[in-house]
Amino acid sequence: MQTFFIVAILVLGFLITFQIAKASEYVAVLRGIEKARKQTNKINGFMLLSFLILGLIGVWYCNKKLSGKILGAPASDHGVLVDRMLYVTLAITFIVFIITQIALFWFAYKYQESDKRKAFYYPHNNKLELIWTVIPAITLTVLVGFGIFYWFKITGNAPKNSMVVEVVGSQFKWEFRYPGTDGVLGKKYFKKINDAESNPLGQLWEDPANHDDIYVSGESMHLVVNKPVHLVIGSKDVIHDVGLAHFRMKMDAVPGTPTSMWFTPTKTTKQMIEETGNPDFVYEISCDQMCGKGHWSMRGTIVVETQEEFDAWMVAKKPQYLVANPSMDPANKTDSVTTVAAVVQQ
C-alpha cells in the first residue's frame, strides 16, 4: 500500500507540473509569445542575480555558524597537517568559486537579451585557453603533491617507540589486539578463527609471541597521549574502513591484505571533554565504507589516556592465550594447589 501511494504521488506531481507548463504556454500565446519570452527573460535574469547575492550570504553564514564546531580542532599530529592542507585547498577553490560564480550570474543578468544589443560571436582564444589550462594544472599538481607527501608520511614507517594496536573489522563490530611485554603481535591464520574455542582472530598458539597478546572486543580501544601508535588494520569478512574523524585519519580494512597507518594522539579524552564543554564527548572509530545492512551501527569508541592509566588498564587484562588455554593459566594452577592442600589438611 505504501508503494502504491508513493507511485500515485509521483504521478500526480508529474500531471500537475505538466498542466502548469501547458497553462503557461496558453498564457504566452494570449499575451504574445515574443513579449512573454522577453518578460520571462528579465525575470530569470533578476532571479539569477538575487540567487547569487543570497547564495553568497548563505555561504558566509554557514561558515561562520559551523566553522570549527562539528569536530573541533584535530587531536593528532597528522591531523594538524591534514587540516592545514584542507584549509589551503579551500582558500584556493573559494577564490576561484567567488570569481566564477559572480561572473556567471552577473553576466547572465547584465547581458540578457536586448533589442538594443547584438550578440558578439567569440569562438576561440589561444591565450585564454592556455591560461585557464596551465594555471589550474600547476595548482592541482602542487595540491596533489602535498597530499601524496602527507599520505606517505601517515602510511610510512612508524617511529621505533610506537605502541602497536591491531584493529580488525567484522560485520558489524571492531576488535582490538595489543602486544604484551614483548611488544610483538603473534602470528595468526584465518582458518584458525574459532569463537567457540576463544580464538576470534585465529591466533597461532604455537607462536610464543601470542602468549601475552591482549584481545579486546565490545569495549573502547585505549591509546596513550603523546605516544605514537601504529595501527595494523584488517578485516574478517568484507571491506570496512577505519574512520578516525577527530584524528583526521582513515584507512581501509581489507580481508586478507593488512593495511597500516600511524599517528600520535595529542589530547586525552578528559582534555577534549574540557575543551569542548561536552561531558559526553568520546573519540569515535567509525566504519567509513558501506559494509552491509548494519553498517550504520558499526561504531566504536577510543579512550586516550596517560601512560599510567593505560598500564593500569592493561594489567587488568588477561592474555587471550590463557583464556583459550585455561590449563596454562598460573592462576588456575594456584587455585588447584590451594584446593588440594585444603583437602589434605582436612
Buried (B, 14 or more C-beta within 10 A) or exposed (E): EEEEEEEEEEEEEEEEEEEEEEEEEEEBEEEEEEEBEBEEEEEEBEEBBEBBEEEBEEBEEEEEEEEEEEBBBBBBBBBBBBBEBEEEBEEBEEEEEEEEBEEEBEEBBEEBEEEEEEEEEEEEEEEEEEEEEEEEEEBEEEBEEBEEEBEEBBEEEBEEEBBBBBBBBBBBBBBBBBBBEEEBBBEBEEEBBEEEEBBBBBBEBEBEBBBBBBBBBEEBBBBBBEBBBBBBBBBBEBBBBBBBBBBBBBBBBBBEEEBBBBBBBBBBBBBBBEEBEEEEBBBBBBBBBEBEEEBEEBBBEBBBBBEEBBEEBEEEBEBBBBBBBEEEBEEEEEEEEEEEEEEEEE
